[in-house]
Amino acid sequence: MELGQLTTDEAIAFENKYGAHNYHPLPVVLDRGEGVYVWDVEGKKYFDFLSAYSAVNQGHCHPRIVDAMVEQAKRLTLTSRAFFNSRLGEYEKFVTEYFSFDKVLPMNSGAEAVETAIKIARKYGYEKMGVTPDRAKIIVANDNFHGRTTTIVSFSNDQDARKNFGPYTPGFESIAYNDLDALSNAVKEENVVAFLVEPIQGEAGVNTPADDYIQKAKAVCAENNVLFIADEIQTGIARTGALLAVCGNCSCEGHCERQAATYTRPDLLILGKALSGGAYPVSAVLADDEIMNVIKPGEHGSTFGGNPIAAAVAIAALEVVKDEKLAQNARRLGEIFRAEMSKLADELSIVKLVRGRGLLNAVLINDTEDSSTAWDICVKLMENGLLAKPTHGNIIRFAPPLVMTEEQLMECIAIIKSTIAEFEK
C-alpha cells in the first residue's frame, strides 16, 4: 500500500497497534491542511479549531513559512553547535529585537524551553542572588501545564501527567493561580528564585486571571528580588490578541510590548509552538544579559537547538505575524466569538460559561468533569465539519488559526451553536 493511501479505519488501527497509547485523539485522520482548513484521508474538509494547541497560529502550511523551510533544507539542515552556522546569528538578532531582550537561548520543544528557564533561574539564584546551594525554590501555580518531562510533572497537580512517574524533582512550591496574597507570602520564603506562570492557563481550560493579575504578580516578584518567568508557549505569538499575553488587553498596532501601558516585561520569556508556525520544532528562552550570561559553554545545549532550518522558519513565522496583523485579527474576532457564545450561554442551560482572550477561548459545559458530554459534543462537531477538543472533562477549547476571516468565523459559530443545541435537555 502506498504511503498516505490508508483509510481512516486502517490509519487508526495502525496507530493503535504500533504506537504508544499516550494520546486519545478524536477519530479523524488528517492528511492535508491549508489556512484554517484541514482535510481527512477521505477528502472531507474541516475547520481547525485547535491549531495544534496554538502552534499553527499562522494557518496550516503558510507558503512563506514552508518556502523558508524548504529553501533552507536544500542548503544546510544541521551543523550542531560545535560550529557557527550562517542563519543562527541572523535569527538571534531578529528574535531578540522583535521581543526586546538582549539574548536568546534556542531550543526545540516547549518542555525543553521550560527546563532551560528553570536551569537559568536556579543558576542565577546561586551566582547572583546568594541563594543557598542546591536549595533554590521556584514558585508555580496550581493547575499549571508546562510540559511532561520528569521535572515538570514534579510540580503538576494533574494526576494523569504525574501518577507513577516519581520520584519527583524537589525545589518547587505550588500556590493558587490568580491569588496575589498567596504569591506575596510564597516569595518571602527562604531561597525563592523565581515565579513560573502561564499568563492564561490553556490546558486548564483557558483559565483567564484578573486583568491586573500578571502585572501585579510581576510587581510582587520585583519587590522581593524574585525572577518573573512567563511561559508564553501557548499564549504567545498573537494568540490572545496581542503579541504576548503579558501585554494585557492592549489595542496598539505592531509590537505591543514596546507600546502598551499594560505590558508586563518578564525577566525570562519562554516561547515555542507558533514560533515555528507549526512547521518545525522551535522554542526559545529570552532574557537580558545579566540573567542569560550565567550560562557558560558546556552547561546547557541541544544538538538541534538553533539549527539553520529552525532559524529560517522562526524568522518567517514572526514576519507573518507582524505583516498580516494577526494579533489585531485575533483580538477583533475573539470579541465576536465570545459575544456570540455568551448569547448561546443565555439561551441554553448546557453552556455554563464562556471565557478567554483573543482567539484562545473555552466553553464550559454544564456537566460534571467525569461526564462524556464535552467529548460527545466534539465528536458531533467533527461530524459537522469542525475540529475541537475537550480538556478537563467538561471544557471545550476553541482556538482557530489567526488567519481566519470574519466570514469563516461566523460560519463556524453557526456550526458550534447548532451542534451544542442538539445536546440541550
N, C-alpha and C positions, 0 to 999 in steps of 0.2 A: 504493500500500500504506500502511495506517495505521501511525502511529508505534507501535512496540512489538509489531507483529504479525509480525516476521521469525521464521523458523525458525532453529534452531541453525546449520545449514549456511549459510543466507543471511547471518546476522549475522557469522559468522566470515569469510565471503567478502568482505563489505563492509569489515571492518577490515583484512583483508589487502591489499585493493586500494587503499583510500583513506587508510589510516593508516600512519604511520611504523612500521617494524618494530623498535621499541626494547624490546619485551617478548616473552616466549614463554609465553603463557598455556596452562593446561590447556584442552582442547577442550570447555568448558562455557560457556553463555551465560546469565548470571544476570539475572533480571527483577524479583525481589521478595525482600524479607528481613524477618524478624521474630524478634527474640531471637537464639537460636542457630541458626536455620534460614534457608536461602535456597532459592529455587525458580528453576528454569531456565525458558526460554521455552515449553517443552512442559509445564510444570507439575510436573516431578519435584522432590521435596524432598531437600535435603541438610543434613547437619550442617556448619557452617562451622568449620574448624579452622585458619584463618589469620587471621581477624578483620581483614582489610585491613591486614596487617602490624602488628597490635595497635592500629589506630585505632578499632576497634569493640569496645572492652572492655565498654562498657555494653550491648552487644547491638544488633542491627540495628533501626533505626527506633524507638528508645526513645521512647515517647509524650511524656514530659516534655521531652526534648531537641527533638523535632520540633515540639511545640507552642510552645516558646520561640522557635524559629527562624521559624515561620510567623507568630506574633503580631508579632514584631519586623519581619519583612519587610513586613507590612501597614502598618507605621507609618513606618519610616525604614530604608533599607538602607545608604547610604553618604554621607558628608559630606566625605571626605578629612580630613587632619589640619590643614587650613587653618582649621578651626573646631573648637570643642569640640562633643561630642555628649552626649546625656543618658544614655548607657549606659556609656561608656568608663570614667569615673571610678569608677562603681559596681563595674565589673569589676576595675579595678586594685586597689581596696581589698580586694575579695573574694579575689583570687588571691594577693596578697602576704600577707594574713593567713593564708590556707589553707596556704601553704608557708613562712611565717615569714621573709620577706625584706622589705627596705624598698621596693624599686622593681621594676617590671616594664617591659620594652620589648616591646610586642606586635608580632608579625609574622604571617605566613600559613602558609608551608610549613616543614617541618623543616629543610631545607637553608638557607633564609633565616635561620632562628634560629641555626644553626651559624655562618654567615657573620657574623651580628651579634655573636655571642660572640667570634669571632676579632678583629673590629674593636675591640670594647670592651677586650679583653685587650691588644692592641697599644697602643692609645691610653693605657691605664692604665700600661703599661710605660714609655712615653716620658715621660708627665707626672708620674707618681708614684714610679716605681722608678729613674729615671735611666738607662734603657736607651739605648744609642747610637741616634740617629735612623735609622730605616729598617733597623735590624739586628735587630729583635725576632725571637726564635725561640720557636716553640711545639712542645712535645714531644707526639707522638701514638703510638699503639700499632699494631704490625703487625696486619694483617687487620681493620683498622677499617672501619666503614661509617658515614659521617656525611652522605652525600648524593652528588650527582653534578654539582655546579657545577664550573667550571674550577678554582677554588682548592681545593675539597675533593678532587677526583680527583688533584690535585697531590701529596697526601700519602697516596694509596691505593696498596696493592700488588696490587689486583685489576686484572689487565690488561684484562679486558673493560670495566671502567669507565674505564681510564686510557689505553690504547693509542691513539695517533694523535690525541690531544687537546692535545698540547703546542703552544707552550712552556708549561712549568708554573710555577706561582707559588712563589717561594722562601720560606724562612723557617720550614721545618718539619723536624723530625728524628723518624724513626720508630724505636721500640725494641720489644723483645719484650713482648707482653702478659703480665700476671701475673708480672712479673720485677722485684722491688723493687730488686735490685742495679743493673739496667740503668737504672732510673729515678733512683736515687741518683746515679749517675755523670752522667747526662744533665742533671739540673737544676743541677749545679755548673758547667756550661759558661757561657761569657760570653753575656749578653743574652737569657737564657731568661726568658720572662714567664709561661708557663702550661703546664700539662699537661692536654690534652684527651682524655677517655677515656669509653668506654661501660662502665658497671658490669657488664654482661653483653653480650658481642658477639653480637647477634641474627643478623645476616646472615652471620656467620662460622660459623653452625651452632649457635647458643646456647652459645657458648664461655664457660663459667662459671668464674671465677677462684677462688682460695682464699678461704675465708670472711673472712679478715682483710686481703685484698689492698687493697681500696678504702680501708679505714680507715688502713692503714699508708701507702698512697700519699699520702693527704691529709697525713699527718704529715710525710712526706718533703718535700712541697711547702711546708708551713708553715715547716719548719726552714730552708728555703733561699729564703724570700721569693718563692715562685712561686705563681701562681694555680692553683687546682684547679677545672677545668671538667668538670662531669658532663653528658654527653649522655644524657638520660633520655627521648628522643623515643619510643623503642620500649619501654623497660623501665619507664617511669614510669606513674603513674596506676593503681596497684594490680595491674599485670600480674604482678609477681613475688611477690605475696603480702604486700606492704607498699605503702604509698602510693608510695614511691620505692624503687628497688633499692638506693640508698645507705643505706637503713635497715637493710640486712643481713637477718639471719634473725629479726627481732623478732616477737613474738607479741602485741603490745599491741593494744588496741582503739582505733579512732579515728585521729587524726592521728599516725602512727607517729613522724614526725621530731621531735615535741615530747617524746616519752617514751622512746624506745628507747635503751638504753645503747650499742647498736651503730651508732647513726646517725652518718653522716659528712656534715657540712654542707659542701657545695661553696661555693666563692667565687662561681661562676656556675652556675646551673642552667638547662639547656635542655630545654624541653618542646614537644610537638607531638602529632600523631596523636590519642590518646584524650582530649586536652584539649578536643576538639570532639565526642567520641563518634562520630566518623566522619560527622558531619552537614554539616560546613562547614570549610574550611581555617582552622585556628587554631594558632599557635605562639607561643612566648614565651621570653624570657631574663629570669631573675630574678637580682638581686644587691642588695647593700646600698648605701647612699648613697655611701660612699667610692669604690666602684668605678663605679657607674652614673652618677654625676654628672660623669664626664669627657666624657660625650656632651652636646653643646650643640646648639641649634637649627640645622638645615641640614646637620648632619654625618651623619645617618643617618635613614632613614624608609621609608615604604611607603604608597602611595595607599590600599590596602585594609587595612593593618595597624591594628588597633584599631577596626575599623568596628562599627557598632551590632549587626549580626547576630552577628558573631563574639563580641562581648562577652556577649550574651544566651545564646548557645549554650554558651559555655565555663562560665558560671556554672551553668547547668542540668546540664551534663555532670559537673562536680565535685560538685554536690549529690547526684546519683545515686550516685556512687562512695561517698560518705560514708553516705547514708541507707540504701542497700541492702547496706552492708558488703561491698563487692566484694573488697577486699583480703583480708579474712578468708576469704571463699569461695574465692578463688584459692589461698590458702595450703593450705587443707584439701583441696581437690580435686587440687591439684598433688601432694601427698604420695601420694594414692591412685593417681594416674596413673603416677607414677614407680615406685611399688611394683609395679603390675601389669605395666608394661613391663619392669621388671627381671626379673620371673618369666619373661616371654617371652624375654628375652636368655639366661636359664639353659636354656630349653627348645629354642631354635632357634639354629643357628650363623649364620644370616643376619643376626641382630641382634648387633652388636658391642658397643654401649654405649648407655646412656641417661643424659641429663644435663639439668639445668635447675633452675629455681626457680619456685615458684608455678605459674601456667599458661603459662609460657614454657619449652617443653621440646623436646628433639630426640632422635631415634633415629638412631644411626649404623648404616648398612647395611654389612655385611661384604663390600664390593666396592670396586673402585678408583673414584677420583673421575671418571674419564672413561667409566665404565660407564653404562648406561641403567637399571640396576636400580631405583634410587630413583624415577626418573621413571615407570617401568612400574608400580611399586607405587602411586604416587599416581594414575595413570590407573585402576588397578583399584579403589582406594579410592573414586574418583569414581563408578565404575560401581556400587559397593556403597553409595553414599549418603553419602559423607564427603569433604570437600574439604580437602586439604593440599597443600603444595608443597615440592619438594626445594630445597636450597641447597647450594652447593659440591659438586655431583655426587652424593655418596653419603650425604647427610644429609637427613632429613625433619624439618621443624619442625612441632610440634603446638601451636597457640595458639588455643584456642576463646574465644568471648566469656565474660567473667567472670560473666555471669548464669546460666551453665549449672548445672543441678541434679546431684546425685549420681546419680540415676536415669538422666538423659541421658548423663552421663559413662560409666557402666557399659555402656550400650548402645553408645556409641562405642568403648569399649575392646574390646568383643566384635567389632565390625566390623574394627578395626585388627588384632587378633590373628588372626582367621580369614583376613584378606586377606594379611597378611605370611606366614602359614604356607603359603599357596599357592606361595610363591617359594622355600621351603626345598628345597634339592637333596638 
